[in-house]
Amino acid sequence: MKRKIGIVGATGYTGVELLRLLSGHPDVEISYVTSREHAGSRVDAMFPNLRGFLDLDFTAPEVEQLADNDLVFFATPNGVAMKSTPALLAAGTKVIDLAADFRIKDIETWEKWYEMKHACPELVEEAVYGLPELNRAEIAKAHLI
């Protein structure tokens, strides 16, 4: 069974690499890709190397549509993922944040370092740092990476 995947921030460097890597994965169906700036544009028109691999348009990120996925990647700047993560987790959608919203366990240190208030500090403790060499077993069970 293929897992439905959403990618928020799919036009930045990390998002494009995710599209490239996941578009050929046999167990993955990329079902939702977002870009506020390019909403309505075809993914393969912007990235011709994905022609034949991905038949999707970029859309603006909407939590309700993201929650229809098994897993959502956030390839966004710091401070973005934490705003949608509580609703996605409540809907049963797993989240992988490729920025730093859940990386530092000490909230005071995180807020000082990133110069913003954390939107959901109660979720930081359950987040697993996604380094498989150290946390492989925890990653396999985690809902927030």
N, C-alpha and C positions, 0 to 999 in steps of 0.2 A: 504494500500500500504506500503510495507516495504521500509525503508530508507537504501540506500547503504552507508556503513561505511568503511573508511580506517583507519588503525592504523599504525602510523609511530613509530618505536621503540617498536615492539611488543614482544621482548624477555626480556626486563627488568621487574622489579617487577611491575611497574604500567601498562605496556603493557600487561603482562600476566593476571593481574586482570581484565583489560578491556576485554580481550578475554573471560575470564571465565564468567564475568557478561553479556556481550553482546551476547555471543553465544546462550543463551537461551531466549533472548528477542524476543517476538513475532512480534515486529514492525521493526526489524533490520535484515539486511543481511550484514554480514561482507564479503566484497568483495576483500579487498586488505590489506595484512599485510606485513610489511617490517622488514627486519633485514639485514644489510649489511654483517655481519659475517656469517649468516646462509642462505643466499639467495640460493634457489634451494632445500632446505630441507622442508619436510612436517611439518606442524604445529603440527599435532597429533603424529608425531614421537618424537618430542621434548617434547611435553606436552600430555602424554597419557590420561590424564583426559578429553581432548577435543575430543577424538576419538568418531566418530559418531555425533559430533556437528559441526565440522569444517573440510571441505575438501579443504584445500588450502596449497600452498607452500609459504614460505617466499620469498620475492623478494627484490631487491634493490629499494630504494625509487626513483620514477620518477614522477615529477610534472604532466606530461601529464596524467598518469594513475591515480594519486591521484585525479585529477580534474574531473574524471568520477564519483566520489562519491558525495553523498549529503552532507556528513559531514566527516571531517578528524580530528582524534585525534592525537596530538603529545605527545607521552610519551617518550620524549627525554630530554637530558640535556639542560640547558639554552643556548640560542644562536642558536639553530637548527631551531625551528619553524619560526622564523622571516625571514629566508632566503627564504622559500617557500610560506609563507602566502600571500604576495601581488598577486602572480600569481593565487593562489587558489581562493582568494576572487574575482579577476577579472573574473574567470571562473564561478562564482556563487556557489562555494563550501564553505560551512560553515566550520569554524576552531575552535577547542577547543584545546588550548595549556595548558597542565598540568604542564608545567615548569613556568618560570617567565618572558618570553619575553615581555608580555603585561600587567604585573601585576602592575608595578609602573608607574604612570602617568608622573612624573617628569623625563624627559630623562636624565638630568644631574645627578640626584641621581641614576637612574638605571645604567648608564654607570660607575659611580664611584663604586657602589656596586658590579656589575658583571664584572668589569674590561675589558669591550669590548665596541666597538662602536655599537650602535643599527642600524640594517639594514633598518628598516622602521619606524622611529619615527612618521611619519605622520599617522600611523594606531593606535597608542597607545591610542589616545583620544577616538576612537570609540569602543575600547575593553570594554567588560562588565566583571566585576569580577564575577566568577561563584559560588557565594554563594547564593543559592536559598532563604535562610531565609531573606536575605537583598535585593536581586535583581531579584526575580522571574519574574516579568513583563518584565524587561529589557532583561533578558536571553532569554525569549520566542521570542523576536523580533530581537535578536542580530545575527550578522554574524561572529563575532569574540569574543570568550569567553576565 
